[in-house]
């Protein structure tokens, strides 16, 4: 499910790139026309990079939280098992 969010970002960048190239002037010989094409593409790529960074940070935080919960449950089970073994002796 998480891969779809990254795929959506990649498709979004590709779509914006295609649209901007389609609506750009035919002659890209002068630097002003080229700048009008590259500058919006740069900002779109930058925003998607920040979005991907945020997504990966949240995924990392969620997985760490799940691991901490699993370790806490395992630690509690070991404590209970040790207490039971101690009371038997």
N, CA, C and O atoms as a GROMACS GRO file, in nm:
protein
  356
    1UNK      N    1   0.082  -0.119   0.000
    1UNK     CA    2   0.000   0.000   0.000
    1UNK      C    3   0.086   0.126   0.000
    1UNK      O    4   0.053   0.225  -0.065
    2UNK      N    5   0.198   0.121   0.073
    2UNK     CA    6   0.284   0.239   0.082
    2UNK      C    7   0.355   0.266  -0.051
    2UNK      O    8   0.388   0.381  -0.082
    3UNK      N    9   0.377   0.162  -0.128
    3UNK     CA   10   0.445   0.178  -0.256
    3UNK      C   11   0.359   0.261  -0.351
    3UNK      O   12   0.411   0.332  -0.437
    4UNK      N   13   0.228   0.252  -0.337
    4UNK     CA   14   0.139   0.328  -0.424
    4UNK      C   15   0.156   0.478  -0.406
    4UNK      O   16   0.141   0.554  -0.501
    5UNK      N   17   0.188   0.522  -0.284
    5UNK     CA   18   0.210   0.665  -0.261
    5UNK      C   19   0.334   0.712  -0.335
    5UNK      O   20   0.335   0.820  -0.394
    6UNK      N   21   0.440   0.631  -0.332
    6UNK     CA   22   0.561   0.667  -0.405
    6UNK      C   23   0.536   0.661  -0.556
    6UNK      O   24   0.584   0.746  -0.630
    7UNK      N   25   0.462   0.561  -0.599
    7UNK     CA   26   0.429   0.549  -0.741
    7UNK      C   27   0.346   0.668  -0.788
    7UNK      O   28   0.366   0.717  -0.899
    8UNK      N   29   0.254   0.713  -0.704
    8UNK     CA   30   0.172   0.829  -0.738
    8UNK      C   31   0.260   0.952  -0.757
    8UNK      O   32   0.238   1.031  -0.849
    9UNK      N   33   0.359   0.970  -0.672
    9UNK     CA   34   0.450   1.084  -0.686
    9UNK      C   35   0.531   1.077  -0.814
    9UNK      O   36   0.550   1.179  -0.881
   10UNK      N   37   0.578   0.959  -0.848
   10UNK     CA   38   0.656   0.943  -0.971
   10UNK      C   39   0.570   0.970  -1.093
   10UNK      O   40   0.612   1.038  -1.187
   11UNK      N   41   0.448   0.917  -1.093
   11UNK     CA   42   0.357   0.940  -1.205
   11UNK      C   43   0.320   1.087  -1.214
   11UNK      O   44   0.308   1.141  -1.324
   12UNK      N   45   0.301   1.152  -1.100
   12UNK     CA   46   0.268   1.294  -1.099
   12UNK      C   47   0.379   1.377  -1.162
   12UNK      O   48   0.351   1.468  -1.241
   13UNK      N   49   0.503   1.348  -1.128
   13UNK     CA   50   0.615   1.422  -1.186
   13UNK      C   51   0.622   1.397  -1.336
   13UNK      O   52   0.646   1.490  -1.414
   14UNK      N   53   0.603   1.274  -1.377
   14UNK     CA   54   0.606   1.243  -1.520
   14UNK      C   55   0.494   1.315  -1.595
   14UNK      O   56   0.514   1.365  -1.706
   15UNK      N   57   0.376   1.319  -1.535
   15UNK     CA   58   0.262   1.386  -1.598
   15UNK      C   59   0.286   1.536  -1.610
   15UNK      O   60   0.260   1.595  -1.715
   16UNK      N   61   0.333   1.597  -1.504
   16UNK     CA   62   0.361   1.741  -1.507
   16UNK      C   63   0.470   1.772  -1.609
   16UNK      O   64   0.461   1.871  -1.681
   17UNK      N   65   0.571   1.687  -1.616
   17UNK     CA   66   0.678   1.707  -1.714
   17UNK      C   67   0.623   1.698  -1.856
   17UNK      O   68   0.656   1.782  -1.941
   18UNK      N   69   0.540   1.600  -1.882
   18UNK     CA   70   0.483   1.585  -2.016
   18UNK      C   71   0.395   1.704  -2.052
   18UNK      O   72   0.400   1.753  -2.165
   19UNK      N   73   0.314   1.750  -1.958
   19UNK     CA   74   0.225   1.864  -1.985
   19UNK      C   75   0.307   1.990  -2.010
   19UNK      O   76   0.278   2.065  -2.103
   20UNK      N   77   0.408   2.014  -1.928
   20UNK     CA   78   0.489   2.135  -1.948
   20UNK      C   79   0.566   2.132  -2.079
   20UNK      O   80   0.581   2.235  -2.144
   21UNK      N   81   0.614   2.016  -2.118
   21UNK     CA   82   0.684   2.007  -2.246
   21UNK      C   83   0.585   2.024  -2.361
   21UNK      O   84   0.618   2.083  -2.463
   22UNK      N   85   0.464   1.972  -2.344
   22UNK     CA   86   0.363   1.984  -2.450
   22UNK      C   87   0.320   2.129  -2.470
   22UNK      O   88   0.302   2.173  -2.583
   23UNK      N   89   0.305   2.203  -2.361
   23UNK     CA   90   0.259   2.342  -2.375
   23UNK      C   91   0.373   2.441  -2.392
   23UNK      O   92   0.349   2.560  -2.410
   24UNK      N   93   0.496   2.395  -2.386
   24UNK     CA   94   0.610   2.486  -2.403
   24UNK      C   95   0.621   2.527  -2.550
   24UNK      O   96   0.571   2.460  -2.639
   25UNK      N   97   0.688   2.639  -2.572
   25UNK     CA   98   0.705   2.682  -2.711
   25UNK      C   99   0.789   2.581  -2.790
   25UNK      O  100   0.870   2.508  -2.734
   26UNK      N  101   0.766   2.580  -2.919
   26UNK     CA  102   0.833   2.482  -3.004
   26UNK      C  103   0.984   2.503  -3.004
   26UNK      O  104   1.061   2.407  -2.994
   27UNK      N  105   1.027   2.630  -3.016
   27UNK     CA  106   1.171   2.655  -3.021
   27UNK      C  107   1.224   2.679  -2.879
   27UNK      O  108   1.184   2.774  -2.812
   28UNK      N  109   1.311   2.593  -2.838
   28UNK     CA  110   1.374   2.606  -2.707
   28UNK      C  111   1.519   2.650  -2.723
   28UNK      O  112   1.605   2.615  -2.643
   29UNK      N  113   1.544   2.728  -2.828
   29UNK     CA  114   1.680   2.773  -2.855
   29UNK      C  115   1.723   2.884  -2.760
   29UNK      O  116   1.838   2.887  -2.716
   30UNK      N  117   1.633   2.975  -2.729
   30UNK     CA  118   1.672   3.084  -2.640
   30UNK      C  119   1.663   3.040  -2.494
   30UNK      O  120   1.586   2.951  -2.459
   31UNK      N  121   1.742   3.103  -2.412
   31UNK     CA  122   1.751   3.061  -2.272
   31UNK      C  123   1.626   3.097  -2.192
   31UNK      O  124   1.597   3.030  -2.093
   32UNK      N  125   1.552   3.199  -2.233
   32UNK     CA  126   1.431   3.236  -2.159
   32UNK      C  127   1.324   3.128  -2.171
   32UNK      O  128   1.258   3.095  -2.073
   33UNK      N  129   1.308   3.073  -2.289
   33UNK     CA  130   1.210   2.965  -2.307
   33UNK      C  131   1.252   2.840  -2.232
   33UNK      O  132   1.170   2.770  -2.173
   34UNK      N  133   1.380   2.813  -2.234
   34UNK     CA  134   1.432   2.697  -2.163
   34UNK      C  135   1.416   2.715  -2.012
   34UNK      O  136   1.385   2.620  -1.941
   35UNK      N  137   1.439   2.836  -1.965
   35UNK     CA  138   1.425   2.865  -1.822
   35UNK      C  139   1.279   2.853  -1.779
   35UNK      O  140   1.250   2.804  -1.670
   36UNK      N  141   1.187   2.897  -1.865
   36UNK     CA  142   1.044   2.884  -1.834
   36UNK      C  143   1.000   2.738  -1.826
   36UNK      O  144   0.899   2.708  -1.764
   37UNK      N  145   1.073   2.650  -1.888
   37UNK     CA  146   1.042   2.508  -1.882
   37UNK      C  147   1.111   2.442  -1.763
   37UNK      O  148   1.050   2.362  -1.692
   38UNK      N  149   1.236   2.475  -1.741
   38UNK     CA  150   1.314   2.406  -1.638
   38UNK      C  151   1.276   2.450  -1.498
   38UNK      O  152   1.272   2.368  -1.407
   39UNK      N  153   1.248   2.578  -1.478
   39UNK     CA  154   1.219   2.628  -1.344
   39UNK      C  155   1.096   2.563  -1.280
   39UNK      O  156   1.106   2.519  -1.166
   40UNK      N  157   0.982   2.554  -1.348
   40UNK     CA  158   0.868   2.483  -1.286
   40UNK      C  159   0.896   2.335  -1.264
   40UNK      O  160   0.852   2.277  -1.164
   41UNK      N  161   0.968   2.273  -1.357
   41UNK     CA  162   1.002   2.132  -1.339
   41UNK      C  163   1.091   2.111  -1.218
   41UNK      O  164   1.078   2.012  -1.146
   42UNK      N  165   1.182   2.205  -1.195
   42UNK     CA  166   1.268   2.196  -1.077
   42UNK      C  167   1.187   2.205  -0.949
   42UNK      O  168   1.209   2.128  -0.856
   43UNK      N  169   1.093   2.299  -0.943
   43UNK     CA  170   1.013   2.314  -0.822
   43UNK      C  171   0.920   2.195  -0.799
   43UNK      O  172   0.898   2.155  -0.685
   44UNK      N  173   0.866   2.139  -0.904
   44UNK     CA  174   0.782   2.020  -0.890
   44UNK      C  175   0.866   1.903  -0.838
   44UNK      O  176   0.824   1.830  -0.748
   45UNK      N  177   0.984   1.885  -0.895
   45UNK     CA  178   1.072   1.777  -0.849
   45UNK      C  179   1.115   1.799  -0.705
   45UNK      O  180   1.127   1.703  -0.628
   46UNK      N  181   1.139   1.924  -0.667
   46UNK     CA  182   1.177   1.955  -0.529
   46UNK      C  183   1.064   1.923  -0.432
   46UNK      O  184   1.088   1.867  -0.325
   47UNK      N  185   0.942   1.959  -0.468
   47UNK     CA  186   0.827   1.932  -0.380
   47UNK      C  187   0.804   1.781  -0.367
   47UNK      O  188   0.774   1.732  -0.258
   48UNK      N  189   0.818   1.708  -0.475
   48UNK     CA  190   0.800   1.563  -0.468
   48UNK      C  191   0.913   1.500  -0.386
   48UNK      O  192   0.890   1.402  -0.315
   49UNK      N  193   1.032   1.555  -0.395
   49UNK     CA  194   1.143   1.504  -0.313
   49UNK      C  195   1.114   1.525  -0.164
   49UNK      O  196   1.139   1.436  -0.083
   50UNK      N  197   1.061   1.642  -0.129
   50UNK     CA  198   1.023   1.666   0.011
   50UNK      C  199   0.910   1.573   0.053
   50UNK      O  200   0.908   1.526   0.166
   51UNK      N  201   0.816   1.548  -0.038
   51UNK     CA  202   0.705   1.459  -0.008
   51UNK      C  203   0.757   1.317   0.017
   51UNK      O  204   0.716   1.252   0.113
   52UNK      N  205   0.848   1.270  -0.068
   52UNK     CA  206   0.906   1.137  -0.050
   52UNK      C  207   0.985   1.129   0.080
   52UNK      O  208   0.982   1.027   0.149
   53UNK      N  209   1.055   1.234   0.112
   53UNK     CA  210   1.131   1.237   0.238
   53UNK      C  211   1.037   1.227   0.357
   53UNK      O  212   1.065   1.155   0.453
   54UNK      N  213   0.927   1.299   0.351
   54UNK     CA  214   0.828   1.293   0.459
   54UNK      C  215   0.764   1.155   0.469
   54UNK      O  216   0.747   1.102   0.579
   55UNK      N  217   0.731   1.097   0.355
   55UNK     CA  218   0.672   0.963   0.354
   55UNK      C  219   0.768   0.860   0.414
   55UNK      O  220   0.728   0.777   0.495
   56UNK      N  221   0.893   0.867   0.374
   56UNK     CA  222   0.989   0.769   0.426
   56UNK      C  223   1.015   0.789   0.574
   56UNK      O  224   1.036   0.692   0.647
   57UNK      N  225   1.014   0.914   0.620
   57UNK     CA  226   1.033   0.938   0.764
   57UNK      C  227   0.916   0.883   0.844
   57UNK      O  228   0.936   0.824   0.951
   58UNK      N  229   0.795   0.901   0.793
   58UNK     CA  230   0.678   0.846   0.863
   58UNK      C  231   0.678   0.693   0.860
   58UNK      O  232   0.642   0.630   0.959
   59UNK      N  233   0.717   0.635   0.749
   59UNK     CA  234   0.725   0.489   0.742
   59UNK      C  235   0.828   0.436   0.840
   59UNK      O  236   0.806   0.334   0.906
   60UNK      N  237   0.940   0.505   0.850
   60UNK     CA  238   1.045   0.463   0.944
   60UNK      C  239   0.995   0.474   1.088
   60UNK      O  240   1.018   0.384   1.168
   61UNK      N  241   0.927   0.584   1.119
   61UNK     CA  242   0.876   0.603   1.254
   61UNK      C  243   0.771   0.498   1.288
   61UNK      O  244   0.769   0.446   1.400
   62UNK      N  245   0.683   0.467   1.194
   62UNK     CA  246   0.581   0.365   1.217
   62UNK      C  247   0.643   0.227   1.239
   62UNK      O  248   0.600   0.154   1.328
   63UNK      N  249   0.743   0.193   1.160
   63UNK     CA  250   0.806   0.062   1.176
   63UNK      C  251   0.882   0.054   1.308
   63UNK      O  252   0.883  -0.051   1.372
   64UNK      N  253   0.947   0.162   1.348
   64UNK     CA  254   1.015   0.163   1.478
   64UNK      C  255   0.914   0.146   1.592
   64UNK      O  256   0.941   0.075   1.689
   65UNK      N  257   0.800   0.212   1.580
   65UNK     CA  258   0.697   0.201   1.684
   65UNK      C  259   0.644   0.057   1.693
   65UNK      O  260   0.623   0.005   1.802
   66UNK      N  261   0.623  -0.007   1.578
   66UNK     CA  262   0.577  -0.145   1.578
   66UNK      C  263   0.681  -0.237   1.641
   66UNK      O  264   0.647  -0.328   1.717
   67UNK      N  265   0.808  -0.213   1.608
   67UNK     CA  266   0.914  -0.296   1.666
   67UNK      C  267   0.924  -0.277   1.816
   67UNK      O  268   0.942  -0.375   1.890
   68UNK      N  269   0.911  -0.154   1.864
   68UNK     CA  270   0.917  -0.128   2.008
   68UNK      C  271   0.801  -0.197   2.079
   68UNK      O  272   0.819  -0.254   2.186
   69UNK      N  273   0.682  -0.193   2.019
   69UNK     CA  274   0.568  -0.262   2.078
   69UNK      C  275   0.590  -0.412   2.083
   69UNK      O  276   0.559  -0.478   2.183
   70UNK      N  277   0.642  -0.467   1.975
   70UNK     CA  278   0.668  -0.611   1.972
   70UNK      C  279   0.772  -0.650   2.075
   70UNK      O  280   0.757  -0.752   2.143
   71UNK      N  281   0.878  -0.571   2.088
   71UNK     CA  282   0.980  -0.601   2.188
   71UNK      C  283   0.926  -0.586   2.330
   71UNK      O  284   0.963  -0.663   2.418
   72UNK      N  285   0.839  -0.487   2.351
   72UNK     CA  286   0.781  -0.469   2.485
   72UNK      C  287   0.693  -0.588   2.522
   72UNK      O  288   0.695  -0.634   2.636
   73UNK      N  289   0.615  -0.638   2.426
   73UNK     CA  290   0.532  -0.756   2.452
   73UNK      C  291   0.618  -0.878   2.481
   73UNK      O  292   0.589  -0.956   2.571
   74UNK      N  293   0.725  -0.893   2.404
   74UNK     CA  294   0.815  -1.007   2.426
   74UNK      C  295   0.884  -0.996   2.562
   74UNK      O  296   0.898  -1.096   2.632
   75UNK      N  297   0.926  -0.876   2.599
   75UNK     CA  298   0.990  -0.855   2.728
   75UNK      C  299   0.894  -0.886   2.842
   75UNK      O  300   0.932  -0.947   2.942
   76UNK      N  301   0.768  -0.843   2.827
   76UNK     CA  302   0.668  -0.870   2.930
   76UNK      C  303   0.641  -1.020   2.941
   76UNK      O  304   0.627  -1.073   3.051
   77UNK      N  305   0.635  -1.088   2.828
   77UNK     CA  306   0.613  -1.233   2.830
   77UNK      C  307   0.730  -1.304   2.899
   77UNK      O  308   0.710  -1.400   2.974
   78UNK      N  309   0.852  -1.258   2.874
   78UNK     CA  310   0.968  -1.317   2.941
   78UNK      C  311   0.966  -1.291   3.092
   78UNK      O  312   1.003  -1.379   3.170
   79UNK      N  313   0.923  -1.173   3.132
   79UNK     CA  314   0.913  -1.143   3.275
   79UNK      C  315   0.810  -1.232   3.343
   79UNK      O  316   0.834  -1.283   3.452
   80UNK      N  317   0.695  -1.250   3.278
   80UNK     CA  318   0.590  -1.335   3.333
   80UNK      C  319   0.640  -1.479   3.342
   80UNK      O  320   0.617  -1.547   3.442
   81UNK      N  321   0.709  -1.524   3.240
   81UNK     CA  322   0.762  -1.660   3.239
   81UNK      C  323   0.867  -1.678   3.349
   81UNK      O  324   0.871  -1.782   3.414
   82UNK      N  325   0.950  -1.577   3.370
   82UNK     CA  326   1.051  -1.584   3.477
   82UNK      C  327   0.986  -1.584   3.614
   82UNK      O  328   1.031  -1.656   3.704
   83UNK      N  329   0.881  -1.506   3.632
   83UNK     CA  330   0.810  -1.504   3.760
   83UNK      C  331   0.744  -1.639   3.788
   83UNK      O  332   0.747  -1.688   3.901
   84UNK      N  333   0.686  -1.700   3.685
   84UNK     CA  334   0.624  -1.831   3.702
   84UNK      C  335   0.730  -1.936   3.738
   84UNK      O  336   0.707  -2.022   3.824
   85UNK      N  337   0.844  -1.927   3.672
   85UNK     CA  338   0.952  -2.022   3.702
   85UNK      C  339   1.006  -2.000   3.843
   85UNK      O  340   1.043  -2.095   3.911
   86UNK      N  341   1.009  -1.876   3.887
   86UNK     CA  342   1.059  -1.844   4.020
   86UNK      C  343   0.964  -1.896   4.128
   86UNK      O  344   1.008  -1.945   4.232
   87UNK      N  345   0.833  -1.885   4.103
   87UNK     CA  346   0.736  -1.932   4.203
   87UNK      C  347   0.732  -2.084   4.210
   87UNK      O  348   0.696  -2.139   4.314
   88UNK      N  349   0.767  -2.153   4.103
   88UNK     CA  350   0.768  -2.299   4.104
   88UNK      C  351   0.884  -2.353   4.187
   88UNK      O  352   0.874  -2.461   4.246
   89UNK      N  353   0.991  -2.280   4.192
   89UNK     CA  354   1.111  -2.328   4.262
   89UNK      C  355   1.102  -2.304   4.408
   89UNK      O  356   1.194  -2.338   4.482
   0.00000   0.00000   0.00000
